[in-house]
Amino acid sequence: MNIRVRINQQIRATELRVITDDGQNLGVLSISEALKKAQEMNLDLIEISPNAVPPVAKIMDYGKFQYTEKKKLKETKSKIQNIEIKSVQVKIGTDEHDLLLKAGKASEWLKEGHRVKLNLFLAGRAKYLNQAFLNERMERMLKLITEEYKVAEPSTKGPKGLTIVIERANKK
């Protein structure tokens, strides 16, 4: 077996804290002593924690080290959930039936766990209408959503109209 030394080139440490594969602490050794120990055990010397003082190295099989690192990475990736932000756009004059269809789609997305961005598109002079009237139009859409939700980002007025982001409420 080849001895592989995985030591960061930027660190000019002359000593390392060395740990064996089974967790036994060999103490602080010089790099040459640590390499000799690794050769005696027919294993590799791998730097685990380069920022520690002194840096920590482990005597173990490099292939096993790579395997465990890949396994840890895969486990952390599996815990991450991809939550998309779906978007529904309505206008002030959108008919009740169309609102029902869009609210049904938004409810479906909420049930799947996605966030939903509701856009009240304002064209032309509609941008300058009374804010209370615009909020009432947005509430009209929110009342039609059947799934329980909470407001993730409150209503904001942008260049194209009002926008609100909702997400599924946590059921306890």
C-alpha positions in Angstrom: 0.0 0.0 0.0 1.3 3.5 -0.9 1.6 6.0 1.8 -0.5 9.1 0.9 0.1 12.3 2.8 -2.8 14.7 2.6 -1.3 17.7 4.2 -2.3 21.2 3.2 0.6 22.9 1.5 -0.2 26.3 3.1 0.4 25.1 6.6 4.0 25.1 7.6 3.5 23.1 10.8 6.3 20.8 11.8 4.2 18.9 14.3 0.8 17.2 14.0 -1.6 15.7 16.5 -1.9 12.1 15.3 -4.9 9.8 15.8 -5.1 6.2 14.7 -8.0 4.6 12.8 -9.5 3.2 15.9 -9.4 6.6 17.7 -6.3 6.1 19.8 -4.5 9.5 20.4 -0.8 9.1 19.7 -0.1 12.7 20.8 1.8 15.5 19.1 4.4 14.1 16.7 6.7 15.6 14.0 5.7 15.0 10.5 8.5 12.5 9.9 7.5 10.5 13.0 3.9 10.5 11.9 4.9 9.2 8.5 7.0 6.4 10.1 4.0 5.4 12.3 1.8 5.3 9.2 4.3 3.1 7.3 4.6 0.7 10.2 0.8 0.3 10.3 0.8 0.1 6.4 -1.8 2.9 6.3 -2.0 6.5 5.0 -1.5 9.7 6.9 -4.5 12.1 6.3 -4.8 15.6 7.5 -8.3 15.9 9.1 -8.3 19.3 10.7 -5.8 21.7 9.1 -6.9 24.8 11.1 -6.4 23.3 14.5 -3.3 24.1 16.5 -1.4 21.8 16.0 -3.1 20.4 12.9 -4.8 17.0 13.4 -3.9 14.1 11.2 -5.3 10.6 11.2 -3.6 7.3 10.3 -6.1 5.3 8.2 -6.8 3.8 4.8 -7.3 6.6 2.3 -10.0 4.7 0.4 -12.0 4.2 3.6 -11.6 7.9 4.3 -13.0 8.9 0.9 -15.8 6.4 1.2 -16.9 7.9 4.6 -16.6 11.5 3.3 -18.8 10.6 0.3 -21.3 8.9 2.5 -21.5 12.0 4.8 -22.0 14.2 1.8 -24.7 12.0 0.4 -26.5 12.0 3.7 -26.5 15.7 4.1 -27.8 16.1 0.5 -30.7 13.7 1.2 -31.8 15.9 4.1 -32.1 19.0 2.0 -35.5 19.6 0.6 -36.0 21.4 -2.7 -38.9 23.9 -2.3 -39.9 25.6 -5.4 -41.7 28.9 -5.5 -44.7 28.5 -7.9 -46.3 31.6 -9.3 -49.9 32.5 -9.9 -50.8 35.8 -11.7 -54.2 37.5 -11.6 -55.4 40.9 -12.7 -57.9 43.1 -11.0 -60.8 42.1 -13.4 -60.1 38.4 -13.3 -63.4 36.5 -13.3 -64.6 34.4 -10.3 -64.3 31.1 -12.2 -60.7 31.8 -13.3 -59.9 32.8 -9.7 -61.3 29.4 -8.6 -59.1 27.5 -11.1 -56.0 29.4 -10.1 -56.7 29.1 -6.3 -57.2 25.3 -6.9 -53.8 25.1 -8.5 -52.3 27.1 -5.7 -53.9 24.8 -3.1 -52.5 21.8 -4.9 -49.0 23.3 -4.9 -49.3 24.1 -1.2 -50.3 20.5 -0.5 -47.2 19.3 -2.2 -45.1 21.6 0.1 -44.2 24.4 -2.4 -44.3 28.1 -1.7 -46.8 30.0 -3.9 -46.2 33.6 -5.0 -49.5 35.4 -5.8 -49.1 38.3 -8.2 -51.8 40.9 -8.6 -50.8 42.3 -12.0 -51.5 46.0 -12.4 -51.4 47.5 -15.8 -51.4 51.2 -16.6 -53.4 53.4 -14.3 -54.4 50.5 -12.1 -51.0 50.9 -10.4 -52.3 54.1 -8.8 -55.6 52.8 -7.4 -56.4 52.9 -3.7 -54.3 50.5 -1.7 -57.3 49.3 0.3 -59.0 48.3 -3.0 -55.9 46.4 -4.2 -55.6 44.6 -0.8 -59.3 43.6 -1.0 -58.6 42.1 -4.5 -55.7 40.1 -3.1 -57.8 38.9 -0.2 -60.4 37.8 -2.6 -57.9 35.4 -4.2 -56.5 34.2 -0.8 -60.0 33.4 0.5 -60.5 30.9 -2.4 -57.4 28.8 -1.4 -58.6 25.6 0.3 -55.3 24.5 1.8 -54.2 26.0 5.2 -51.5 28.5 4.6 -49.4 31.1 6.3 -47.9 34.3 4.8 -44.2 33.7 4.3 -43.6 37.2 2.8 -46.2 40.0 3.4 -47.7 41.9 0.5 -45.3 44.1 -1.3 -45.9 46.6 -4.1 -43.5 46.2 -7.0 -43.3 47.7 -10.4 -45.8 45.3 -11.9 -48.2 45.2 -9.0 -48.8 43.5 -5.6 -47.0 40.3 -4.6 -47.5 38.0 -1.6 -45.8 34.7 -0.9 -47.6 32.0 1.1 -46.5 28.5 2.3 -48.3 25.6 3.9 -49.1 26.0 7.5 -47.5 23.5 9.9 -50.1 21.2 11.3 -49.5 20.4 14.9 
